[in-house]
Amino acid sequence: MWEFDLKDLTELQPQIDRLYEKKAKLDTARPLPSSALLKIKEDLTLEWTYNSNSIEGNTITLKETQLILQEGITIRGKSLREHFEVHNHEKAIEYLYTLVNDNYTLRSIDILNLHGLVLRSIEDDFAGRLRNGGVRIMGANFTPPNASKASILFDELIDFVNKNPLGLDNLILTTIFHHKLAWIHPFFDGNGRTVRLVMNLLLMRKGFPPAIILKNDRKKYYEALNQANKGSYHKLCLLMLQALERSLNIYLNVLPGNYYNYEPISSIIEEPGAKYGQEYVSLLARTGKIDAYKEGRNWLTTKAAIEDYINARKRER
């Protein structure tokens, strides 16, 4: 059951290596100033809550999410359920942070508790409980396993992640877990939010920051999950790596003497002496070939990242 063809992930190894290098720089700089850490955690919680809810169809904006969480304001014209989804996701993140440590072992009760918080006061009959009936997913290219099998697969997946019998790198293991839990679809509702929460629990236990899948990448995200259903993890892994790199960059940017100078690609290619056009550099960013991350709909990179790629290509020739 838990065997995978991961050949299509080999070209992502340079990006994986780059993320570990960035994590090492961050680890060397610890402890970071507590005020900076608190601000980053607050900002990431806000973005995480907004984007994860938006992917599932919540219409509350980022600014409105901030007003609800930080000002206690009720947004006119937005449903009670949408407000609960905002508050609940923040509480789920708070619970997740209490679990994170270097020796953490994934437990079914923690996943159920996260799901219970996600659906609290929304679907109390289903909150924190595995489904006991069949489900269908609109737009997906598969039908989730029946309820009795889903329960068994749920436990087997947790055991697989904890034992890691294939010796997979944690970033790849987390990608596989993300897909398989979404495929098992263990709950009647709240699967997507819960899957992304537990995905980040697995990343954060290894010292990485949370990877936030952006609302703007919703279509790409669902396409990546559908590709994983067919056995290809490349798109899903790439999307997670890019999300993780963005969060790592947020932390690195607060370090004294930080030398990363990210700019929009459009600004870089307009400078005199630019060797490549915007379309090509954007393709390199989207495919993980250069150090880059996404803000909204715009890709940001550095001149050094482009130069490194150009020089590496020259050496290969």
N, C-alpha and C positions, 0 to 999 in steps of 0.2 A: 504493500500500500504506500509506504513512505519512501519511494524511490523516485529519483528525478534525473532528467537529462539537463545538465546545467552548462553544456558546452557553449550556449549562446551568451553566457555571462563572462567568458574569459576576456573579452575586449573591454569589460568594465573594470578590470583589475587595476589599471593605472589610476582611475578615479577613486577606487576603494583605498588604494595606497595613499593617495593624497589626503583623504579624510582622516586616516590614522595619523598622518604627519601633522595635520592641523590639531587633532585631539592631543597629540604629544606636546605640542607647543602650549596648548591650553593647560594641560596638566602641569607642565613645568612652571607656569605662571601662578599656579594656585598657592595660597588662597587669594581669590580675587576680592576687591573691596566689597564689603557687605552691602553698601548702598547701591553699587552697580549691579550686584547679583539680584537684589530685591527688585530693581527696576526691570531688568531683563526678564525675570520670572513673571512679573506682572504683565509685561508686554506680550510675552509668549503665551501666557494663559489666555489673554484676550484674543490674540490671533488664532490660537488653537481652537478655542470655543467658537468663534465666529465662522472660521473656515469649515470645521467639521460639521457644524449644524447646517451651514449653507449648502454643502455637498448633498445633504439629505433633504433639501427643499425649504429650510427655514428662511423666511424673507427678511428677518431683522438684519440691518446693516452693521458694519463694523463699528461705526460711531454710536449707533443705538445700543449695540452690545456693551460698549464702554459705559454708556449712561446707565444701563441696567445694573451692571456689576459694580461700578465705582461710585455711582451717584444714587442708586436705589430708585431710579425713575422708571415709571411705567410708560411704555410707548403707545400712544393713541393709534388705533387702527390695526394693532397687532394682536393676535389671539393669545389667550391665556396659555395654551399649549406651547406656543413659541417662547413665551417668557419663561415657562418652566424648563424648556430645553436649554435656555441660556444658563439659568441658575444651576440646573442639575449637572451640566457639563463642567462648570467651575468646581462644584463639590466633588465630582468624580476625579478631577485633576488633583484636588487637595488630598483626596484619599490615596491616589496613586503615589504622590510624593512621600507619604508615610511608609510605603512599601519598599521604596528604592534603597537598595544597598548592594555592595559588591558580591555578597553571598546569597542574594535573593534567588530562590527557586520558584518557578511559576507554579501556582496552585489554582485548582478549579474554583475554590471558594473566593479567591481574589477576583477572578473574571466575573463570577456571579455577582459579587458585591459591586463591582464597577457597573455592570449592567443594571443592577438594582437602583443605583444612584442616577443613571442616565434616564430611566423610565419612572422615577419616583413622582407620584401625583399625576402621572400621565396614563400609565397602564399598570396600576398597582397589582392587578391579578397576574400579570406576566413578568413583572419586574424581578430580576434576580433568579429567574427560573428557566430551565431549558424547555424548549417547546415540546408539546405532546401531540402534535399534529403536523400534517404536511403544509408546505408553503411553496409559492411560486414567486419568481422575481421578474418583474416587468423589464424587458429589454436585455435580459441576460441570455447567454447561449447555453444554459444548463438548467437542470432542475435539481435543487438540493436533495440530499438523501432523506429517506423517511425518518420519522422522529426516533424510532427505536435504534436505528443505525447511527443517527446523528449523535446520540448520547455516547455510544461506544467510541465513535470517531473523535469526539471531543476529548475524551480521556486519553485516547491513544496519541492525539496530537500534542497534548501537554507533556506526556511521557517522552515523546520524540524530541521536543524542544529541550527538555531538561537533560536528557541523556546524550543528545546530539551524536547518534551512532555513526554518522557519516563524516564527523569531524569538520562540519561546515564553518566557514567564517561567520561571525555573529551577524554581520550585515546581510549576508545571504540567507542565513537561517531565519532571521527576522522577516525577510521578504517572503520566504516560503510559508512561514507561520501566518503572515498577514493574509495571503491568498487562501490557504487551506481553511482558516477559521471562517473567512467570508464564504467559502464554498460550502462548508458544513452548514452555515447559516443556523446556528444553534438556538436562536431566539425567534419569537414571532415578530418582534419589532426591536429597533435599536441596535441591530447588528453592526452597521457601518461605524457608528460612533464608538461602540465597544471594541471593535476590531482595531481601530486606530489608537485607542487608548492603550490597549494591551501591546500593540506593536511598539509604542513608545516606552512602555514599561520594560520591554526586552532591550531596547536601546539604552535606556537610562541606567539600567542595572550594570551596564558595561562602561558607564562614565560618559556616554554621549548625551547631548541635549535632545529634546524631542524633535522629531521630523514632522513638519506641518504640511500636509497636502493642501494646496491652495484651491480655493473655490474656482479660480480661473482655469485650473487644470482638471476640472470635474470630468469633462468629456474624455480627456486623455487618460484619466485615472480609471474610468469604467472600461475603456478600451484595453487598458493594460491588464485589468482583472480578467477580461474575456480572453485575452491572449494567454494568460496563465492557465485558464481552464483548458486550453488546447495544448498545454505543456511548455509554453515559452514564457520564461520569467524575465526576459531582458527588459521589456518596457516598464514593468512594475518595479524591478530593482533600480533601474535608472531613475525613475520618478522619485523613489524613496531616497536614493543617494543625493539627488539634487535638492530635495527638501531638507535633508540632514546637513548638507553643505551650507545652505542658507542660514540655518540656526547656528552652526559652528562659526560662521563669519560674524554673526551678531555678537557672539562672545569675544571673538578675537579682536573685534573693533574697539573694545574697551581697554585692551592691554596697553600699557605705556610703551611708546615707541613702535606702535603697530605700523607695519609697512605696507599693508594691503590697501591699495587705492582703487576701489572699484568704481567704475563709471559706466553709464549706459553705452551699449555698443555703438549706438548712433553717434555719440559724441566722439568716441575713439576713432572711428573710421573717417570722420570728417577732418582729422588733423593732417597736416602736411606729412608726407612720407608713409602714410598708411598703405600697407601692402595688399590687403584684402578688402573686399567689399562687405557691406553689412549683411547681405544674404548668406554669404559663406561663413562669416564669423558667427552669425546667429545659429547656423546649422551646427558648427562646432560646439557651441554652448548647449544647444538642445540635446545633442548626442553625447554630452559628457566628455568631449575630447579636450576641452580647456577648462581651467578653473573659472567657473561662472555660476551665478545664481539668479533667481527670478524674483522681481518685486512687482506685484500686480501683473501686468502684461509685458513688462520690459525685462530684458536680460541685461545683467551687469557683469563686467569682467574687468581685467586689468591689462594694461599694455604689456606688462611682463609676461602674463599668461599667453598672450598671442605670440610674443617674441619667442618664448620657450617652445611653443608648438612649431613655429617656423624653423627654428634651429634644429629641433628634433627631426623634422622631415628632411632637412638638408643632410643630416648625419646618416639617415636611413638610405639616402640616395648614393 
